[in-house]
Structures are given as C-alpha cells and as structure tokens.
C-alpha cells in the first residue's frame, strides 16, 4: 500500500504501472492482482486508507463537538470549531503529502478515476448539516451556499499547501515549524472571515 501510494502520487493513476508498484513493494505482480483485482482496486484501497486516517484524526473531535448544544448557537464556539477542523486538516495533509499529490493528479485528470471508485471519500453530509444549522442561527454568512462549506474549506487548504513549495523563496518551507504555524494561522483566518457572518467577527 505504501509503495502504491507513492507511485500513484508521483505518476497519477493513468501513468502508474503495477509492475513499478510490485518492484517497489517487493511483491509479485500476480499477488497484487490476487488481492486487489486490478489497478483500480488497489487505487481504491489507497484512497480509502488515507480517508480513514483523516477520519480518525478529525472524526472523534467533530463527534464530541456536536454534543455541545452551543456549537451552532454561539459564534465563538463555532469559530473554535472551524479553526480546529482547519488546523487538523492542514496537519493531516502535511503529514500525508502523497495523498495531497494524489488529489491534485485527480483534479488534473478531471476526477475521472475518483468518480469510478466504489468508495466515496469526502462525502460528509454532516458538515452540510452543520453549515445549514449555523446559517439558520445567523453564524454562517447568508450569501454562502451551505453545500459549498466543506468543499471551500478543503480546497483552500489543499491549494495553499500544494502551492507552498512554489513560493518557498518568499516565505520559507512548510517543513519549518514557524512557517507551518504562520501559514496555518493565515489559512484559518482566511476561512473564518470567508464563511462566518462578518458582524460577528
């Protein structure tokens, strides 16, 4: 799985070869086909594993927060929720950069492979429901489509992190704890000011 993830991240689904994955992993190609069926089956498992790791990181926190009745009524509690969720997502993507590269390969290829896999990563109706309730309570800005709430947050984070190496000459590398924190703080502020009702900030 590790070898497959690296090769899919390096080459994208279309250019990745089972031969190369077998060689990198030290396993026989026929064994890979036996376990995963085909390249799409292996790719699905790579995506599923990354998505499940992300869910372990953020899922328990979100479940706990949803028990707090004030979350969708108190702007301060909602702001803290958005900040924590954003920080956790940044941390996950920086610790799993190959998954971030896979996402951008998919975007470059029009999500054609992503839409073929039976597993549905990133389908989180819970976030849509949170956004709807926050908007009804005047916390989320009224001109924001709640269906776009999780997508906007994920895309702002992913695009910023993916583009960071291009601009290292301006602000440094995300491998530096100081640069990482500064960048994370800027992403958090941008998202909060973009989704929350301005009068509450």
C-alpha positions as CSV (number, residue, x, y, z in Angstrom):
1,X,0.0,0.0,0.0
2,X,2.8,2.4,0.8
3,X,4.6,1.7,-2.5
4,X,1.3,2.1,-4.4
5,X,0.5,5.4,-2.6
6,X,4.0,6.8,-3.5
7,X,3.7,5.7,-7.2
8,X,0.2,7.0,-7.6
9,X,1.3,10.3,-6.0
10,X,4.3,10.5,-8.3
11,X,2.7,9.5,-11.6
12,X,-1.1,9.8,-11.2
13,X,-3.4,6.9,-11.8
14,X,-3.1,6.8,-15.5
15,X,0.7,6.6,-15.7
16,X,1.2,4.4,-12.6
17,X,2.2,0.8,-13.5
18,X,1.5,-2.3,-11.5
19,X,5.0,-3.5,-12.5
20,X,6.6,-0.5,-10.8
21,X,4.4,-0.9,-7.7
22,X,5.3,-4.6,-7.5
23,X,9.0,-3.8,-7.8
24,X,8.9,-1.0,-5.2
25,X,7.0,-3.1,-2.8
26,X,9.0,-6.3,-3.3
27,X,5.8,-8.3,-4.1
28,X,5.0,-10.4,-7.1
29,X,2.7,-8.6,-9.6
30,X,0.3,-11.6,-9.7
31,X,-0.1,-11.4,-5.9
32,X,-1.2,-7.7,-6.2
33,X,-3.8,-8.7,-8.7
34,X,-4.9,-11.6,-6.5
35,X,-5.5,-9.2,-3.5
36,X,-6.8,-6.2,-5.3
37,X,-8.2,-7.4,-8.6
38,X,-6.8,-4.7,-10.8
39,X,-5.1,-1.3,-10.6
40,X,-8.4,0.5,-9.8
41,X,-9.0,-1.9,-6.9
42,X,-5.5,-1.1,-5.5
43,X,-6.1,2.6,-6.0
44,X,-9.4,2.4,-4.2
45,X,-7.7,0.9,-1.2
46,X,-5.0,3.6,-1.2
47,X,-7.6,6.3,-1.2
48,X,-9.8,4.5,1.4
49,X,-6.8,4.1,3.7
50,X,-5.9,7.8,3.5
51,X,-9.5,8.9,4.0
52,X,-9.9,6.6,7.0
53,X,-6.7,8.0,8.6
54,X,-8.1,11.5,8.1
55,X,-11.4,10.5,9.6
56,X,-9.7,9.1,12.7
57,X,-7.9,12.4,13.2
58,X,-11.0,14.7,12.8
59,X,-14.0,12.4,13.3
60,X,-13.8,11.9,17.0
61,X,-13.3,15.6,17.6
62,X,-16.2,16.5,15.4
63,X,-18.4,13.9,17.1
64,X,-17.5,15.4,20.5
65,X,-18.2,19.0,19.4
66,X,-21.6,18.1,18.0
67,X,-22.6,17.1,21.5
68,X,-22.1,20.7,22.5
69,X,-25.5,22.4,22.1
70,X,-23.8,25.8,21.9
71,X,-21.8,24.9,18.8
72,X,-24.4,26.0,16.4
73,X,-25.7,28.9,18.5
74,X,-22.6,30.5,19.9
75,X,-20.4,32.3,17.3
76,X,-17.3,31.8,19.5
77,X,-17.9,28.1,19.8
78,X,-18.5,27.8,16.0
79,X,-15.3,29.8,15.3
80,X,-13.3,27.5,17.5
81,X,-14.8,24.5,15.7
82,X,-13.8,25.9,12.2
83,X,-10.3,26.7,13.5
84,X,-9.8,23.3,15.0
85,X,-11.2,21.5,11.9
86,X,-9.0,23.6,9.6
87,X,-5.9,23.0,11.7
88,X,-6.4,19.3,11.8
89,X,-6.9,19.1,8.1
90,X,-3.8,21.1,7.5
91,X,-1.8,18.8,9.8
92,X,-3.2,15.7,8.1
93,X,-2.4,16.8,4.6
94,X,1.1,17.9,5.6
95,X,1.8,14.5,7.2
96,X,0.3,12.7,4.2
97,X,1.7,14.7,1.3
98,X,1.4,11.8,-1.1
99,X,-2.4,11.9,-0.6
100,X,-2.3,15.6,-1.3
101,X,-0.5,14.9,-4.6
102,X,-3.0,12.2,-5.5
103,X,-5.8,14.8,-5.0
104,X,-4.1,17.1,-7.5
105,X,-3.5,14.4,-10.0
106,X,-7.2,13.6,-9.8
107,X,-8.1,17.3,-10.3
108,X,-5.7,17.5,-13.3
109,X,-7.4,14.4,-14.8
110,X,-10.9,15.7,-14.2
111,X,-11.7,13.4,-11.3
112,X,-12.4,10.6,-13.8
113,X,-10.8,7.8,-11.7
114,X,-12.1,9.2,-8.4
115,X,-15.6,9.0,-9.8
116,X,-15.1,5.4,-10.8
117,X,-14.1,4.1,-7.3
118,X,-16.9,2.5,-5.3
119,X,-15.7,4.0,-2.0
120,X,-16.9,7.6,-1.6
121,X,-14.2,9.7,0.2
122,X,-15.0,13.2,1.4
123,X,-18.8,12.6,1.2
124,X,-19.7,14.2,4.5
125,X,-23.3,15.2,4.8
126,X,-22.7,16.0,8.5
127,X,-20.7,19.1,7.5
128,X,-23.5,20.3,5.2
129,X,-26.0,19.9,8.1
130,X,-23.7,21.8,10.4
131,X,-23.5,24.6,7.9
132,X,-27.2,24.7,7.4
133,X,-27.9,25.0,11.1
134,X,-25.2,27.6,11.6
135,X,-26.7,29.6,8.8
136,X,-30.2,29.4,10.2
137,X,-28.7,30.7,13.5
138,X,-27.1,33.7,11.8
139,X,-23.5,32.4,12.3
140,X,-22.7,31.4,8.8
141,X,-22.9,34.3,6.3
142,X,-26.3,34.3,4.5
143,X,-24.8,34.5,1.0
144,X,-22.8,31.3,1.4
145,X,-24.3,28.1,-0.1
146,X,-24.0,25.6,2.9
147,X,-23.4,22.8,0.4
148,X,-20.1,24.5,-0.5
149,X,-19.0,24.9,3.1
150,X,-16.8,21.8,3.4
151,X,-15.6,22.0,-0.2
152,X,-14.4,25.6,0.1
153,X,-12.5,24.8,3.3
154,X,-10.9,21.7,1.9
155,X,-9.9,23.4,-1.4
156,X,-8.5,26.5,0.2
157,X,-6.3,24.3,2.4
158,X,-5.2,21.9,-0.3
159,X,-4.4,24.6,-2.9
160,X,-2.5,26.6,-0.4
161,X,-0.4,23.7,0.8
162,X,0.2,22.3,-2.7
163,X,1.3,25.8,-3.9
164,X,3.6,26.5,-1.0
165,X,6.7,24.9,-2.5
166,X,6.4,27.2,-5.5
167,X,6.6,30.3,-3.1
168,X,9.2,29.0,-0.7
169,X,11.5,31.8,-1.8
170,X,9.0,34.3,-0.4
171,X,8.1,32.8,3.0
172,X,10.1,29.6,3.6
173,X,9.4,25.9,3.7
174,X,6.4,24.3,5.5
175,X,9.0,21.9,7.0
176,X,9.9,24.8,9.3
177,X,7.5,24.8,12.4
178,X,7.4,28.6,12.4
179,X,6.4,28.8,8.7
180,X,3.9,26.0,9.2
181,X,2.2,27.8,12.1
182,X,2.2,31.1,10.3
183,X,0.7,29.5,7.2
184,X,-1.9,27.6,9.2
185,X,-2.9,30.7,11.1
186,X,-3.3,32.6,7.8
187,X,-5.5,29.8,6.3
188,X,-7.6,29.7,9.5
189,X,-8.2,33.5,9.4
190,X,-9.0,33.5,5.7
191,X,-11.6,30.7,6.1
192,X,-13.2,32.1,9.2
193,X,-13.6,35.6,7.6
194,X,-14.9,33.9,4.5
195,X,-17.6,31.8,6.0
196,X,-18.8,33.5,9.1
197,X,-21.2,36.4,9.4
198,X,-18.9,39.4,9.2
199,X,-20.8,41.3,12.0
200,X,-19.8,38.5,14.5
201,X,-16.1,38.9,13.9
